[in-house]
Amino acid sequence: MTEYGYFLSTEEFGPADLVEQARMAEQAGFQALWISDHYHPWNEEQGQSPFVWSVIGALSEAVSLPVQTAVTCPTVRIHPAVVAQAAATAAVQLGDGRFRLGVGTGEALNEHILGGAWPSTRVRLEMLEEAVQLIRSLFDGNEVSHEGKHYTVENARLYTVPDEHVPIDISAFGAKAMSLASRIGDGLITMAPEEEPVTRFRTGGGGRKPVSGGTKVCYGPDRDEAVRTVHRLWPNAQLPGELGQVLPAPRHFEQASTLVTEDMVASNVVCGDDTDAHVRGLLAYADAGFDRAYVNQIGPDQRGFFDFYRTKVLPQVLGT
């Protein structure tokens, strides 16, 4: 049976708000948490970008829900040996197997900040595979020395490690990334509630490993106002193709987002307070074979959203 979680947006909210949203999510009946890992927001309107590992530490004390990064790029901005240490510590803090590390090839928006050239897709996938191999080696708690194509580690050892390896799920959209996820991932992360990528992952070697997806909504009593809120804060979600991976700064996303209309938002994002529309949006993930679906509320009306989902939406999708 599909589980339903809440997606914490570090691009739109600061640390205290994120922790409070996590508390409200648990009280509302959500079963897990995703949290994004960015250096920049997508645009100035979103306006936040706290360090995800600090927030996860706070979450470990605030809630009892499982937590996963969605997603961390362990290849360019932060060396995979450091990501391994962060993930191991998060797993120890959360305890009871409540942490999963979600990883992907990243975006220039967050990863190019140290001045290096942004690699091609092929190279980024190579780097991700090597990074995952290195992270898993370090999770053993043994001393690791590694000299690979992209990374070198000398005499590295993690002394704070969980009893079991942290599962590493791979974010994938295109065919090459999906092949990598099927081959090395402990699970798949993708976004759209479509059956085809789930089938491709499972038949390509993923088997019954978990598949997770995420969506954004904007609850509110005035649907037109909710559409305007999404258009103001998250027009970038409607940009096509590889723009999300290659544009280097929030201002470039703002420039590209001038092509996004309110009609595009209204056609692609669940907005307003139509319970059936919100229920259909979540059940689409179950119908496509996802094991978990995470929903994020866009905009400031977080308490209204959680009340709405607690009383009207989650009871229907969870059958309670």
Salt bridges, closest charged atoms under 4 A:
GLU3 OE1 - ARG292 NE 2.69
GLU11 OE2 - HIS38 ND1 3.55
GLU20 OE1 - ARG23 NH1 3.40
GLU20 OE2 - ARG303 NH2 3.74
ASP37 OD1 - ARG77 NH2 3.74
GLU45 OE1 - ARG232 NH1 3.00
GLU107 OE1 - HIS38 NE2 3.86
GLU111 OE2 - ARG77 NH2 3.32
GLU126 OE2 - ARG122 NH1 3.06
GLU126 OE1 - LYS149 NZ 3.15
GLU126 OE1 - HIS150 NE2 3.03
GLU129 OE2 - ARG183 NH1 2.61
GLU130 OE2 - HIS146 NE2 2.85
ASP140 OD1 - HIS165 NE2 2.59
ASP169 OD1 - ARG100 NH2 2.86
ASP186 OD2 - ARG136 NH2 3.00
GLU196 OE2 - ARG200 NH2 2.54
GLU225 OE1 - ARG228 NH2 2.82
ASP291 OD2 - ARG202 NH2 2.92
ASP307 OD1 - ARG310 NH2 3.58
